[in-house]
Amino acid sequence: SNKTGLSAICQFLKHHDPDALTVALEALRNMLEVGKKDACNGVNRCVEMIEECGGLELIEELQNHENERIYERAVALLRDFFDLEEEEEDPDMVPTVASNQQQFSFGIGKEGFARSSNAAQFNF
């Protein structure tokens, strides 16, 4: 079945050999392209099957691969086929700089750790 084939290809993503990884990533891309064309109600079954067999996590791990080509292919697959939510910045976690000093203040919410004026401030 397709699921067995996808699962086997995903297992190749555990290899460290760039050539094996390239073949596996290209095979996944081709299967995902076919799945995109055959999508039912906008759902790409290949995406679901890759997620079910742990392939998504393996692709995400390849973003840290030392080989630039593997990194780029992994990022392209994630961008093109997987609906990954961009992490939004938490406005309470963004550092602010006091205008009169070289001081950063990291607030942890209005009710969080930064209750006193000295909380979570770093002077440089």
DRENSE-652861 format. One line per 10 residues: number of its first residue (from 1); their letters; for each residue y, x, z of C-alpha. Coordinates in steps of 0.02 Angstrom, whole numbers. Layout:
<nodes>
NUM	a	Y,X,Z; ...;
</nodes>
This chain:
<nodes>
1	snktglsaic	0,0,0; 183,50,-14; 197,63,174; 56,189,183; 135,291,43; 306,288,126; 230,335,293; 141,484,213; 301,542,129; 397,524,293;
11	qflkhhdpda	269,639,375; 323,775,253; 495,766,333; 420,857,483; 391,1014,377; 514,1157,383; 483,1216,205; 638,1172,101; 535,1143,-57; 419,1017,30;
21	ltvalealrn	569,932,109; 659,922,-58; 509,839,-140; 491,716,5; 677,672,7; 680,646,-182; 524,537,-173; 605,432,-37; 765,417,-140; 665,357,-291;
31	mlevgkkdac	570,229,-187; 730,170,-104; 812,149,-275; 666,39,-332; 676,-56,-168; 861,-84,-195; 828,-159,-367; 688,-269,-298; 784,-320,-142; 751,-496,-83;
41	ngvnrcvemi	902,-583,-4; 989,-415,2; 849,-337,105; 775,-174,42; 595,-177,105; 582,11,81; 722,38,206; 630,-73,332; 465,18,305; 546,189,325;
51	eecgglelie	626,131,487; 460,59,549; 364,221,522; 496,331,607; 565,401,446; 746,358,485; 744,470,639; 665,611,538; 798,595,403; 933,596,538;
61	elqnheneri	858,755,612; 871,839,442; 1060,829,457; 1038,980,571; 929,1078,448; 984,1256,413; 966,1233,225; 1125,1159,152; 1032,1071,11; 917,981,135;
71	yeravallrd	1066,933,243; 1160,863,92; 1010,761,31; 979,690,204; 1162,639,223; 1161,560,50; 1006,456,90; 1081,396,253; 1247,355,170; 1174,270,17;
81	ffdleeeeed	1034,166,90; 1044,147,278; 1171,33,358; 1225,153,493; 1372,102,598; 1509,228,611; 1543,274,790; 1714,209,835; 1824,308,950; 1843,231,1121;
91	pdmvptvasn	2031,229,1148; 2005,264,1334; 1907,422,1294; 2033,499,1174; 2132,635,1264; 2319,613,1281; 2441,756,1296; 2584,748,1418; 2741,778,1316; 2823,894,1445;
101	qqqfsfgigk	2670,1001,1482; 2517,1074,1400; 2406,954,1493; 2267,843,1429; 2219,684,1518; 2051,602,1487; 2053,422,1547; 1890,334,1584; 1948,156,1565; 2078,70,1669;
111	egfarssnaa	1957,43,1812; 1856,203,1789; 1867,375,1866; 2050,409,1827; 2126,316,1974; 2232,454,2048; 2363,549,1951; 2260,709,1965; 2098,635,1900; 2020,714,1747;
121	qfnf	2168,823,1699; 2154,999,1633; 2295,1124,1624; 2293,1260,1491;
</nodes>
